[in-house]
Amino acid sequence: MNSQGFRQKFKSIIAVAVLFLFTSLPTVSQKNILIPQKQIRVQVVSANGTPLTNVHILVQVLYKDLDGSGWGNSPGTKQTNAEGFFVADLRDDGPYIYILGVECRGYLAKTDPFIIDEEQLQAPLLLTLNGDPTQDARQTSDQAYVAVEKFLRPSGVWVVNPTNGHAYKRIYCEDIVDAIAQAAVEDAYVVALNDKAEEEWIRDAFRQHGLFWIGLSDAVEEGKWSWHSGEPLEYINWEERYHTDEGGNTETKDYVIVGVTGRWESVGVDSDGETYTAFLERENLPVKTPSSTERDMDVQARHPWQILYADETHPWSVIVVNPENGHAYKQIRARSRADARAKAEVDDAYLVTINNAAEQKWLSGVFGNGLYWIGLSDAEIEGQWQWDNGEPLTYTNWGPEDKFPRSTLSAEEKDGVVMTFVNGTWHAVGPGDLFWNATGQAILETDNFPIKMPAKNK
């Protein structure tokens, strides 16, 4: 072969190689589908410090965007090695807040919420179970899954809907029978959805748009649907794909869930093991209201929060009431602390003031793990922290510095405070800090929002 022929053949080979290289690269849509992962080593030990060797464990990783725009979970099973270690996969298209939990034979362990950096990836996590596993403590897979769900997420709290004055609470349950049993203990009932507004409020307030039990059943009389509370059925939202008015009802499907589409579906008693959440409802939970505030129901029609609440284009405007103090709260988007304060002023409200451990626990139970601007600052006098609404500082919940990203700023440069994903603890921040840049939400509070009380018992 002469040199010209060789060069031509070489060019052809190169062309084919280049074509293969480019056609084998993922497209933009493929990149969006692929989920890159990091891995972290985890060791599980019993309460007495003994490693759990060569055993199967249930593992669940919860993850949430720092700005609160999305979340998810990744359940599965792993087997520990001869030293009690296993490798957990963590999504790497974040950054994310993570919580990792495990279950073994009825005993549980979990991490504090954390974010990942390269140093953390090199250091294995140590999880100590809350007991010493024995064969006798083994649970069914459904029981184990529900146990981990309850263990990882903030404990349920009662939240009042200011539109009807009823209180609601999210619970985790094995099935509808378990949900009904928990309702009886709480002197409540599995939720009755009487209109579209009530259903949408629950979804927005708890940020759960599907896969939960509601209190509708035809178990007593086939085809005759009634609410657990005893109320008549006046509103329906059946899933259209069943092409019936009863959500695909059969003699074995006596209960109802809100499915992934947000519409109702009739299911069996255990929902095929796919639904582990339910909502409870009460109308007789007393709501404490500030004695210094005059309640004028006429104000409701013109109150700024009521206007935002009725605005369907504003998805972050849902309002919840704390029954312990009668104050109303809502979560908003905010580009900065200054932006949050400006929005609070428009709403005739203020950035949340946290006066005691009970209020802190309630806020964590309602708004969950995340980063939120709160109304504390020492911008006016360095070192003297003050609430925006002028109330005295009677309670603090500062978190340990080693739980948060390192900062190059001095204390004098950190004038703002965020409530963090580490058990609701607080962290002082300044311009340029990771949390300063990542915090895109705030919690607003007001003590002059009117609450409708039920006109009659359910």
Sequence and secondary structure as in RCSB ss.txt:
>XXXX:A:sequence
MNSQGFRQKFKSIIAVAVLFLFTSLPTVSQKNILIPQKQIRVQVVSANGTPLTNVHILVQVLYKDLDGSGWGNSP
GTKQTNAEGFFVADLRDDGPYIYILGVECRGYLAKTDPFIIDEEQLQAPLLLTLNGDPTQDARQTSDQAYVAVEK
FLRPSGVWVVNPTNGHAYKRIYCEDIVDAIAQAAVEDAYVVALNDKAEEEWIRDAFRQHGLFWIGLSDAVEEGKW
SWHSGEPLEYINWEERYHTDEGGNTETKDYVIVGVTGRWESVGVDSDGETYTAFLERENLPVKTPSSTERDMDVQ
ARHPWQILYADETHPWSVIVVNPENGHAYKQIRARSRADARAKAEVDDAYLVTINNAAEQKWLSGVFGNGLYWIG
LSDAEIEGQWQWDNGEPLTYTNWGPEDKFPRSTLSAEEKDGVVMTFVNGTWHAVGPGDLFWNATGQAILETDNFP
IKMPAKNK
>XXXX:A:secstr
  HHHHHHHHHHHHHHHHHHHHHHS  HHHHHH   EEEEEEEEE TTS B  S EEEEEEEEEETTSS EEEEE
EEEE  TTSEEEEEEE SS EEEEEEEEETTEEEE   B   HHHHHS EEEE SS   GGG   HHHHHHHHHH
HHS     EE TTT  EEEEEE SSHHHHHHHHHHTT EE    SHHHHHHHHHHHT  SSEEEEEE SSSTT  
EETTS       B GGG SSSSS  TT  EEEE TTSSEEEE TTGGG   EEEEEES       TTS   GGGG
GT HHHHHHH TT TT   EE TTT  EEEEEE SSHHHHHHHHHHTT EE    SHHHHHHHHHHH SS EEEE
EE SSSTT  EETT        B  GGGS    S GGG  EEEE TTTT EEEE TT HHHHH  EEEEEES   
    SS  
